Amino acid sequence: MSAEAIDFLLSRRSVKFVQEPGPSGPELARILQAAMCAPDHGQLRPWRFSLIRGSAIEKLGEKVFETMAAAGVQVPPEKLAANRRWLSQVPLLIAVACRLDHSNAKIPEHERMLATGAAVTNILNAAHMLGYAAFWSTGLGTYVDEVSEILGYDSLDYRFMGYIAVGTPAAPVKAPERPDYHQFVKEWTDD
Ligand SMILES: Cc1cc2nc3c(=O)[nH]c(=O)nc-3n(C[C@H](O)[C@H](O)[C@H](O)COP(=O)(O)O)c2cc1C
């Protein structure tokens, strides 16, 4: 791997507040193709993505808020306003779902979810490598079944896993502070 590629991995950070421009068509194609390179036990390709762009983002937001209210999920007005402000700037939302495929008893469900998470990580890294920022959020009613269904993901067959906002950072991005890996790693020896 070139030093440049590893530097990209080491410098990625999530940025919630993104604005135009979002990735161009060819850039988005590369970002989504990167998702296809995620590790995937059994080649189940469990990941599913829905692209929501332009005015569809605010329309989705309103539908999500209505659906949450109808489902009895209370969202304080200030949180609704903050979400509206956030969504009004986002050029691209990618909704993420994992296909459960109940007919396959060999690969456990959590491995499909891990593969889908790995696909999302590839998206986050690919967006960063192309000069964009991204943010994975499980807000906006991710865990409300009726919200999953708005996006066409029947909650019996899919696990809805949230949204990735992709665009250009709305404010300068500071270098992330990361923990030293030694705290998380130990050597195992057969002594
Ligand atoms: C599955 C998943 C869901 C997340 N959902 C939210 C969320 O709803 N709201 C939020 O503020 N951060 C959420 N985060 C955290 C951010 O996406 C981001 O990872 C965090 O702010 C740390 O930034 P970093 O990725 O630069 O370390 C989520 C992360 C993951 C992995």
The ligand as a Tripos MOL2 file, in Angstrom:
@<TRIPOS>MOLECULE
LIG
   31    33     1     0     0
SMALL
NO_CHARGES

@<TRIPOS>ATOM
      1 C1        -23.5750    2.5750   13.3930 C.3       1 LIG1
      2 C2        -23.2620    3.9830   13.7990 C.ar      1 LIG1
      3 C3        -24.2920    4.8700   14.0470 C.ar      1 LIG1
      4 C4        -24.0300    6.1850   14.4510 C.ar      1 LIG1
      5 N1        -25.0720    7.0380   14.6990 N.ar      1 LIG1
      6 C5        -24.8250    8.2670   15.1590 C.ar      1 LIG1
      7 C6        -25.8880    9.1640   15.4400 C.ar      1 LIG1
      8 O1        -27.0660    8.8580   15.2480 O.2       1 LIG1
      9 N2        -25.5770   10.3840   15.9240 N.ar      1 LIG1
     10 C7        -24.2770   10.7600   16.1580 C.ar      1 LIG1
     11 O2        -24.0540   11.8820   16.6270 O.2       1 LIG1
     12 N3        -23.2440    9.9470   15.8620 N.ar      1 LIG1
     13 C8        -23.4920    8.7120   15.3680 C.ar      1 LIG1
     14 N4        -22.4580    7.8820   15.0760 N.ar      1 LIG1
     15 C9        -21.0790    8.3390   15.2970 C.3       1 LIG1
     16 C10       -20.5550    9.1580   14.1260 C.3       1 LIG1
     17 O3        -20.9060    8.6030   12.8810 O.3       1 LIG1
     18 C11       -19.0010    9.2220   14.1970 C.3       1 LIG1
     19 O4        -18.4410    7.9520   14.0310 O.3       1 LIG1
     20 C12       -18.5420    9.8060   15.5270 C.3       1 LIG1
     21 O5        -18.9750   11.1360   15.6160 O.3       1 LIG1
     22 C13       -17.0190    9.7360   15.6920 C.3       1 LIG1
     23 O6        -16.3810   10.3400   14.6220 O.3       1 LIG1
     24 P1        -15.1990    9.5900   13.8690 P.3       1 LIG1
     25 O7        -15.8690    8.6090   12.9150 O.co2     1 LIG1
     26 O8        -14.4390   10.6670   13.1960 O.co2     1 LIG1
     27 O9        -14.4010    8.8900   14.9140 O.co2     1 LIG1
     28 C14       -22.6910    6.5880   14.6200 C.ar      1 LIG1
     29 C15       -21.6420    5.7030   14.3330 C.ar      1 LIG1
     30 C16       -21.9190    4.4210   13.9410 C.ar      1 LIG1
     31 C17       -20.7720    3.4740   13.6660 C.3       1 LIG1
@<TRIPOS>BOND
     1     1     2 1
     2     2     3 ar
     3     2    30 ar
     4     3     4 ar
     5     4     5 ar
     6     4    28 ar
     7     5     6 ar
     8     6     7 ar
     9     6    13 1
    10     7     8 2
    11     7     9 ar
    12     9    10 ar
    13    10    11 2
    14    10    12 ar
    15    12    13 ar
    16    13    14 ar
    17    14    15 1
    18    14    28 ar
    19    15    16 1
    20    16    17 1
    21    16    18 1
    22    18    19 1
    23    18    20 1
    24    20    21 1
    25    20    22 1
    26    22    23 1
    27    23    24 1
    28    24    25 2
    29    24    26 1
    30    24    27 1
    31    28    29 ar
    32    29    30 ar
    33    30    31 1
@<TRIPOS>SUBSTRUCTURE
     1 LIG1         1 GROUP 0 **** ****
